[in-house]
Amino acid sequence: MRGLAAGNWKMNGTGDSLSEIEALLAQHPAPACDVLICPPATLLARMAAAVQGSGLKVGGQDCHAAASGAHTGDISAAMLVDAGAGHVILGHSERRADHRESDAVVAAKVTAAQAAGLMTIVCVGETEAERDAGRTLDIIASQIDGSLPEGTDAARLVIAYEPVWAIGTGRTPTNEQIVEVHEALRRQLQDRFGTAEIALLYGGSVKPSNAAEIFALPDVNGALVGGASLKASDFGAIIAAL
Ligand code: PEP
């Protein structure tokens, strides 16, 4: 399966930041993997226009489960598509923590996003306390169960394993810990959907210096990258490692 390097810009970036995308395209005109950037919603349409014809994909960082209505500040899946998105990140741990998104809320968003034609990148991951308590695999399995609704289209699904304690901290799990979770995810998804073609991304402090080692691990099909996706030089090096 083709690898996917996905950048999550979070709440970073204004119009000036589009120069990073121009630099990335200039440095990596024909990457060996798929490349996706999920900018803040305010930049989505401008970024989609800037990358047109390049093969670089753009996506949203969240969407609402409803198609429209009285939800001040929220964005629907159809609005993301209208702005040029082909993907959306759902259930990121920052959304789960900051906005108290439960698995059930994430599942409703997956239904809405897939119905609108978006590829859904569903994030799961344990906290440090859960890992220390030996509950990592149980937590991940139950997040997958609860966050993927009945009727999930496996062809529109990507899973990102993002240990909460590794996001933005500079800390990463050991290779063995990543492999253990990715193997368990692969088994669970194979049992449920009957396919091994769902891309499994690792996310959490991926940077140029550790990307190649992480990408070489079995059942790691790419990365969801936060901080290191903001600069073309760093993200470019990660893309080149995949
Ligand atoms: C993320 O937010 O998805 C992430 C992985 O962040 P970082 O790469 O900065 O740890």
Residues whose N, C-alpha, C, O or C-beta is under 5 A from the ligand:
A	BS01	PEP	N8 A166 I167 G168 T169 G203 G204 S205 V206 L224 V225 G226 G227 A228
